[in-house]
């Protein structure tokens, strides 16, 4: 039986999994999932999102910070943030609360 994925919304808090090692390489981050032994790469914006996750109460707070830092429409930042958050959750790299 496959677990139903949790819908990631701006109200959710994402926590990096204990089974994930993160290493900065230049302005990017490489993630190693120890459980699956798979590597994942994050571009500079994904890296910024990854670094904000532990300190923000939810994805809405991450969105607010990103909007202050990047010159892009809020709707585009939100769409990209939720897409990455869903990808991280589906890969088991984060837990969703």
Phi and psi in radians as a Rosetta constraint file:
Dihedral C 1 N 2 CA 2 C 2 CIRCULARHARMONIC -1.643 0.35
Dihedral N 2 CA 2 C 2 N 3 CIRCULARHARMONIC 2.358 0.35
Dihedral C 2 N 3 CA 3 C 3 CIRCULARHARMONIC -1.227 0.35
Dihedral N 3 CA 3 C 3 N 4 CIRCULARHARMONIC 2.505 0.35
Dihedral C 3 N 4 CA 4 C 4 CIRCULARHARMONIC -1.314 0.35
Dihedral N 4 CA 4 C 4 N 5 CIRCULARHARMONIC 2.213 0.35
Dihedral C 4 N 5 CA 5 C 5 CIRCULARHARMONIC -1.125 0.35
Dihedral N 5 CA 5 C 5 N 6 CIRCULARHARMONIC 2.529 0.35
Dihedral C 5 N 6 CA 6 C 6 CIRCULARHARMONIC -1.380 0.35
Dihedral N 6 CA 6 C 6 N 7 CIRCULARHARMONIC 2.316 0.35
Dihedral C 6 N 7 CA 7 C 7 CIRCULARHARMONIC -1.226 0.35
Dihedral N 7 CA 7 C 7 N 8 CIRCULARHARMONIC 2.131 0.35
Dihedral C 7 N 8 CA 8 C 8 CIRCULARHARMONIC -1.530 0.35
Dihedral N 8 CA 8 C 8 N 9 CIRCULARHARMONIC 2.135 0.35
Dihedral C 8 N 9 CA 9 C 9 CIRCULARHARMONIC -2.203 0.35
Dihedral N 9 CA 9 C 9 N 10 CIRCULARHARMONIC 3.023 0.35
Dihedral C 9 N 10 CA 10 C 10 CIRCULARHARMONIC -1.134 0.35
Dihedral N 10 CA 10 C 10 N 11 CIRCULARHARMONIC -0.348 0.35
Dihedral C 10 N 11 CA 11 C 11 CIRCULARHARMONIC -1.392 0.35
Dihedral N 11 CA 11 C 11 N 12 CIRCULARHARMONIC -0.215 0.35
Dihedral C 11 N 12 CA 12 C 12 CIRCULARHARMONIC -1.466 0.35
Dihedral N 12 CA 12 C 12 N 13 CIRCULARHARMONIC 2.631 0.35
Dihedral C 12 N 13 CA 13 C 13 CIRCULARHARMONIC -1.881 0.35
Dihedral N 13 CA 13 C 13 N 14 CIRCULARHARMONIC 2.271 0.35
Dihedral C 13 N 14 CA 14 C 14 CIRCULARHARMONIC -1.859 0.35
Dihedral N 14 CA 14 C 14 N 15 CIRCULARHARMONIC 2.335 0.35
Dihedral C 14 N 15 CA 15 C 15 CIRCULARHARMONIC -2.111 0.35
Dihedral N 15 CA 15 C 15 N 16 CIRCULARHARMONIC 2.212 0.35
Dihedral C 15 N 16 CA 16 C 16 CIRCULARHARMONIC -0.975 0.35
Dihedral N 16 CA 16 C 16 N 17 CIRCULARHARMONIC 2.398 0.35
Dihedral C 16 N 17 CA 17 C 17 CIRCULARHARMONIC -1.151 0.35
Dihedral N 17 CA 17 C 17 N 18 CIRCULARHARMONIC 2.568 0.35
Dihedral C 17 N 18 CA 18 C 18 CIRCULARHARMONIC -1.159 0.35
Dihedral N 18 CA 18 C 18 N 19 CIRCULARHARMONIC -0.328 0.35
Dihedral C 18 N 19 CA 19 C 19 CIRCULARHARMONIC -1.565 0.35
Dihedral N 19 CA 19 C 19 N 20 CIRCULARHARMONIC 0.200 0.35
Dihedral C 19 N 20 CA 20 C 20 CIRCULARHARMONIC -2.026 0.35
Dihedral N 20 CA 20 C 20 N 21 CIRCULARHARMONIC 2.232 0.35
Dihedral C 20 N 21 CA 21 C 21 CIRCULARHARMONIC -1.782 0.35
Dihedral N 21 CA 21 C 21 N 22 CIRCULARHARMONIC 2.361 0.35
Dihedral C 21 N 22 CA 22 C 22 CIRCULARHARMONIC -2.061 0.35
Dihedral N 22 CA 22 C 22 N 23 CIRCULARHARMONIC 2.356 0.35
Dihedral C 22 N 23 CA 23 C 23 CIRCULARHARMONIC -2.336 0.35
Dihedral N 23 CA 23 C 23 N 24 CIRCULARHARMONIC 2.181 0.35
Dihedral C 23 N 24 CA 24 C 24 CIRCULARHARMONIC -1.314 0.35
Dihedral N 24 CA 24 C 24 N 25 CIRCULARHARMONIC 2.352 0.35
Dihedral C 24 N 25 CA 25 C 25 CIRCULARHARMONIC -2.304 0.35
Dihedral N 25 CA 25 C 25 N 26 CIRCULARHARMONIC 1.743 0.35
Dihedral C 25 N 26 CA 26 C 26 CIRCULARHARMONIC 1.170 0.35
Dihedral N 26 CA 26 C 26 N 27 CIRCULARHARMONIC -2.210 0.35
Dihedral C 26 N 27 CA 27 C 27 CIRCULARHARMONIC -1.768 0.35
Dihedral N 27 CA 27 C 27 N 28 CIRCULARHARMONIC 0.318 0.35
Dihedral C 27 N 28 CA 28 C 28 CIRCULARHARMONIC -2.138 0.35
Dihedral N 28 CA 28 C 28 N 29 CIRCULARHARMONIC 2.952 0.35
Dihedral C 28 N 29 CA 29 C 29 CIRCULARHARMONIC -2.205 0.35
Dihedral N 29 CA 29 C 29 N 30 CIRCULARHARMONIC 2.396 0.35
Dihedral C 29 N 30 CA 30 C 30 CIRCULARHARMONIC -1.870 0.35
Dihedral N 30 CA 30 C 30 N 31 CIRCULARHARMONIC 2.254 0.35
Dihedral C 30 N 31 CA 31 C 31 CIRCULARHARMONIC -1.869 0.35
Dihedral N 31 CA 31 C 31 N 32 CIRCULARHARMONIC 2.362 0.35
Dihedral C 31 N 32 CA 32 C 32 CIRCULARHARMONIC -2.028 0.35
Dihedral N 32 CA 32 C 32 N 33 CIRCULARHARMONIC 2.059 0.35
Dihedral C 32 N 33 CA 33 C 33 CIRCULARHARMONIC -1.522 0.35
Dihedral N 33 CA 33 C 33 N 34 CIRCULARHARMONIC 1.891 0.35
Dihedral C 33 N 34 CA 34 C 34 CIRCULARHARMONIC -1.128 0.35
Dihedral N 34 CA 34 C 34 N 35 CIRCULARHARMONIC -0.512 0.35
Dihedral C 34 N 35 CA 35 C 35 CIRCULARHARMONIC -1.187 0.35
Dihedral N 35 CA 35 C 35 N 36 CIRCULARHARMONIC -0.762 0.35
Dihedral C 35 N 36 CA 36 C 36 CIRCULARHARMONIC -1.771 0.35
Dihedral N 36 CA 36 C 36 N 37 CIRCULARHARMONIC -0.186 0.35
Dihedral C 36 N 37 CA 37 C 37 CIRCULARHARMONIC 1.064 0.35
Dihedral N 37 CA 37 C 37 N 38 CIRCULARHARMONIC 0.556 0.35
Dihedral C 37 N 38 CA 38 C 38 CIRCULARHARMONIC -1.850 0.35
Dihedral N 38 CA 38 C 38 N 39 CIRCULARHARMONIC 2.548 0.35
Dihedral C 38 N 39 CA 39 C 39 CIRCULARHARMONIC -1.750 0.35
Dihedral N 39 CA 39 C 39 N 40 CIRCULARHARMONIC 2.575 0.35
Dihedral C 39 N 40 CA 40 C 40 CIRCULARHARMONIC -2.367 0.35
Dihedral N 40 CA 40 C 40 N 41 CIRCULARHARMONIC 2.470 0.35
Dihedral C 40 N 41 CA 41 C 41 CIRCULARHARMONIC -1.981 0.35
Dihedral N 41 CA 41 C 41 N 42 CIRCULARHARMONIC 2.464 0.35
Dihedral C 41 N 42 CA 42 C 42 CIRCULARHARMONIC -2.054 0.35
Dihedral N 42 CA 42 C 42 N 43 CIRCULARHARMONIC 2.306 0.35
Dihedral C 42 N 43 CA 43 C 43 CIRCULARHARMONIC -1.259 0.35
Dihedral N 43 CA 43 C 43 N 44 CIRCULARHARMONIC 3.117 0.35
Dihedral C 43 N 44 CA 44 C 44 CIRCULARHARMONIC -0.988 0.35
Dihedral N 44 CA 44 C 44 N 45 CIRCULARHARMONIC -0.665 0.35
Dihedral C 44 N 45 CA 45 C 45 CIRCULARHARMONIC -1.235 0.35
Dihedral N 45 CA 45 C 45 N 46 CIRCULARHARMONIC -0.753 0.35
Dihedral C 45 N 46 CA 46 C 46 CIRCULARHARMONIC -1.058 0.35
Dihedral N 46 CA 46 C 46 N 47 CIRCULARHARMONIC -0.653 0.35
Dihedral C 46 N 47 CA 47 C 47 CIRCULARHARMONIC -1.101 0.35
Dihedral N 47 CA 47 C 47 N 48 CIRCULARHARMONIC -0.743 0.35
Dihedral C 47 N 48 CA 48 C 48 CIRCULARHARMONIC -1.096 0.35
Dihedral N 48 CA 48 C 48 N 49 CIRCULARHARMONIC -0.730 0.35
Dihedral C 48 N 49 CA 49 C 49 CIRCULARHARMONIC -1.063 0.35
Dihedral N 49 CA 49 C 49 N 50 CIRCULARHARMONIC -0.824 0.35
Dihedral C 49 N 50 CA 50 C 50 CIRCULARHARMONIC -0.990 0.35
Dihedral N 50 CA 50 C 50 N 51 CIRCULARHARMONIC -0.733 0.35
Dihedral C 50 N 51 CA 51 C 51 CIRCULARHARMONIC -1.260 0.35
Dihedral N 51 CA 51 C 51 N 52 CIRCULARHARMONIC -0.433 0.35
Dihedral C 51 N 52 CA 52 C 52 CIRCULARHARMONIC -1.404 0.35
Dihedral N 52 CA 52 C 52 N 53 CIRCULARHARMONIC -0.444 0.35
Dihedral C 52 N 53 CA 53 C 53 CIRCULARHARMONIC -0.927 0.35
Dihedral N 53 CA 53 C 53 N 54 CIRCULARHARMONIC -0.841 0.35
Dihedral C 53 N 54 CA 54 C 54 CIRCULARHARMONIC -1.144 0.35
Dihedral N 54 CA 54 C 54 N 55 CIRCULARHARMONIC -0.469 0.35
Dihedral C 54 N 55 CA 55 C 55 CIRCULARHARMONIC -1.696 0.35
Dihedral N 55 CA 55 C 55 N 56 CIRCULARHARMONIC -0.153 0.35
Dihedral C 55 N 56 CA 56 C 56 CIRCULARHARMONIC -1.837 0.35
Dihedral N 56 CA 56 C 56 N 57 CIRCULARHARMONIC 2.466 0.35
Dihedral C 56 N 57 CA 57 C 57 CIRCULARHARMONIC -1.209 0.35
Dihedral N 57 CA 57 C 57 N 58 CIRCULARHARMONIC -0.478 0.35
Dihedral C 57 N 58 CA 58 C 58 CIRCULARHARMONIC -2.836 0.35
Dihedral N 58 CA 58 C 58 N 59 CIRCULARHARMONIC 3.101 0.35
Dihedral C 58 N 59 CA 59 C 59 CIRCULARHARMONIC -1.202 0.35
Dihedral N 59 CA 59 C 59 N 60 CIRCULARHARMONIC -0.414 0.35
Dihedral C 59 N 60 CA 60 C 60 CIRCULARHARMONIC -1.076 0.35
Dihedral N 60 CA 60 C 60 N 61 CIRCULARHARMONIC -0.687 0.35
Dihedral C 60 N 61 CA 61 C 61 CIRCULARHARMONIC -1.195 0.35
Dihedral N 61 CA 61 C 61 N 62 CIRCULARHARMONIC -0.645 0.35
Dihedral C 61 N 62 CA 62 C 62 CIRCULARHARMONIC -1.090 0.35
Dihedral N 62 CA 62 C 62 N 63 CIRCULARHARMONIC -0.782 0.35
Dihedral C 62 N 63 CA 63 C 63 CIRCULARHARMONIC -1.035 0.35
Dihedral N 63 CA 63 C 63 N 64 CIRCULARHARMONIC -0.786 0.35
Dihedral C 63 N 64 CA 64 C 64 CIRCULARHARMONIC -1.029 0.35
Dihedral N 64 CA 64 C 64 N 65 CIRCULARHARMONIC -0.766 0.35
Dihedral C 64 N 65 CA 65 C 65 CIRCULARHARMONIC -1.147 0.35
Dihedral N 65 CA 65 C 65 N 66 CIRCULARHARMONIC -0.753 0.35
Dihedral C 65 N 66 CA 66 C 66 CIRCULARHARMONIC -1.099 0.35
Dihedral N 66 CA 66 C 66 N 67 CIRCULARHARMONIC -0.711 0.35
Dihedral C 66 N 67 CA 67 C 67 CIRCULARHARMONIC -1.107 0.35
Dihedral N 67 CA 67 C 67 N 68 CIRCULARHARMONIC -0.547 0.35
Dihedral C 67 N 68 CA 68 C 68 CIRCULARHARMONIC -1.286 0.35
Dihedral N 68 CA 68 C 68 N 69 CIRCULARHARMONIC -0.452 0.35
Dihedral C 68 N 69 CA 69 C 69 CIRCULARHARMONIC -1.702 0.35
Dihedral N 69 CA 69 C 69 N 70 CIRCULARHARMONIC -0.484 0.35
Dihedral C 69 N 70 CA 70 C 70 CIRCULARHARMONIC -2.038 0.35
Dihedral N 70 CA 70 C 70 N 71 CIRCULARHARMONIC 2.494 0.35
Dihedral C 70 N 71 CA 71 C 71 CIRCULARHARMONIC -1.650 0.35
Dihedral N 71 CA 71 C 71 N 72 CIRCULARHARMONIC 1.439 0.35
Dihedral C 71 N 72 CA 72 C 72 CIRCULARHARMONIC -2.638 0.35
Dihedral N 72 CA 72 C 72 N 73 CIRCULARHARMONIC 2.751 0.35
Dihedral C 72 N 73 CA 73 C 73 CIRCULARHARMONIC -1.070 0.35
Dihedral N 73 CA 73 C 73 N 74 CIRCULARHARMONIC 2.444 0.35
Dihedral C 73 N 74 CA 74 C 74 CIRCULARHARMONIC -0.939 0.35
Dihedral N 74 CA 74 C 74 N 75 CIRCULARHARMONIC -0.708 0.35
Dihedral C 74 N 75 CA 75 C 75 CIRCULARHARMONIC -1.081 0.35
Dihedral N 75 CA 75 C 75 N 76 CIRCULARHARMONIC -0.668 0.35
Dihedral C 75 N 76 CA 76 C 76 CIRCULARHARMONIC -1.217 0.35
Dihedral N 76 CA 76 C 76 N 77 CIRCULARHARMONIC -0.745 0.35
Dihedral C 76 N 77 CA 77 C 77 CIRCULARHARMONIC -1.092 0.35
Dihedral N 77 CA 77 C 77 N 78 CIRCULARHARMONIC -0.769 0.35
Dihedral C 77 N 78 CA 78 C 78 CIRCULARHARMONIC -1.077 0.35
Dihedral N 78 CA 78 C 78 N 79 CIRCULARHARMONIC -0.788 0.35
Dihedral C 78 N 79 CA 79 C 79 CIRCULARHARMONIC -1.058 0.35
Dihedral N 79 CA 79 C 79 N 80 CIRCULARHARMONIC -0.802 0.35
Dihedral C 79 N 80 CA 80 C 80 CIRCULARHARMONIC -1.157 0.35
Dihedral N 80 CA 80 C 80 N 81 CIRCULARHARMONIC -0.706 0.35
Dihedral C 80 N 81 CA 81 C 81 CIRCULARHARMONIC -1.069 0.35
Dihedral N 81 CA 81 C 81 N 82 CIRCULARHARMONIC -0.842 0.35
Dihedral C 81 N 82 CA 82 C 82 CIRCULARHARMONIC -1.172 0.35
Dihedral N 82 CA 82 C 82 N 83 CIRCULARHARMONIC -0.618 0.35
Dihedral C 82 N 83 CA 83 C 83 CIRCULARHARMONIC -1.099 0.35
Dihedral N 83 CA 83 C 83 N 84 CIRCULARHARMONIC -0.804 0.35
Dihedral C 83 N 84 CA 84 C 84 CIRCULARHARMONIC -1.155 0.35
Dihedral N 84 CA 84 C 84 N 85 CIRCULARHARMONIC -0.756 0.35
Dihedral C 84 N 85 CA 85 C 85 CIRCULARHARMONIC -1.035 0.35
Dihedral N 85 CA 85 C 85 N 86 CIRCULARHARMONIC -0.751 0.35
Dihedral C 85 N 86 CA 86 C 86 CIRCULARHARMONIC -1.129 0.35
Dihedral N 86 CA 86 C 86 N 87 CIRCULARHARMONIC -0.709 0.35
Dihedral C 86 N 87 CA 87 C 87 CIRCULARHARMONIC -1.105 0.35
Dihedral N 87 CA 87 C 87 N 88 CIRCULARHARMONIC -0.750 0.35
Dihedral C 87 N 88 CA 88 C 88 CIRCULARHARMONIC -1.102 0.35
Dihedral N 88 CA 88 C 88 N 89 CIRCULARHARMONIC -0.731 0.35
Dihedral C 88 N 89 CA 89 C 89 CIRCULARHARMONIC -1.163 0.35
Dihedral N 89 CA 89 C 89 N 90 CIRCULARHARMONIC -0.781 0.35
Dihedral C 89 N 90 CA 90 C 90 CIRCULARHARMONIC -1.091 0.35
Dihedral N 90 CA 90 C 90 N 91 CIRCULARHARMONIC -0.580 0.35
Dihedral C 90 N 91 CA 91 C 91 CIRCULARHARMONIC -1.419 0.35
Dihedral N 91 CA 91 C 91 N 92 CIRCULARHARMONIC -0.108 0.35
Dihedral C 91 N 92 CA 92 C 92 CIRCULARHARMONIC 1.351 0.35
Dihedral N 92 CA 92 C 92 N 93 CIRCULARHARMONIC 0.325 0.35
Dihedral C 92 N 93 CA 93 C 93 CIRCULARHARMONIC -1.444 0.35
Dihedral N 93 CA 93 C 93 N 94 CIRCULARHARMONIC -0.321 0.35
Dihedral C 93 N 94 CA 94 C 94 CIRCULARHARMONIC -2.402 0.35
Dihedral N 94 CA 94 C 94 N 95 CIRCULARHARMONIC 2.755 0.35
Dihedral C 94 N 95 CA 95 C 95 CIRCULARHARMONIC -1.818 0.35
Dihedral N 95 CA 95 C 95 N 96 CIRCULARHARMONIC 2.579 0.35
Dihedral C 95 N 96 CA 96 C 96 CIRCULARHARMONIC -1.935 0.35
Dihedral N 96 CA 96 C 96 N 97 CIRCULARHARMONIC 2.131 0.35
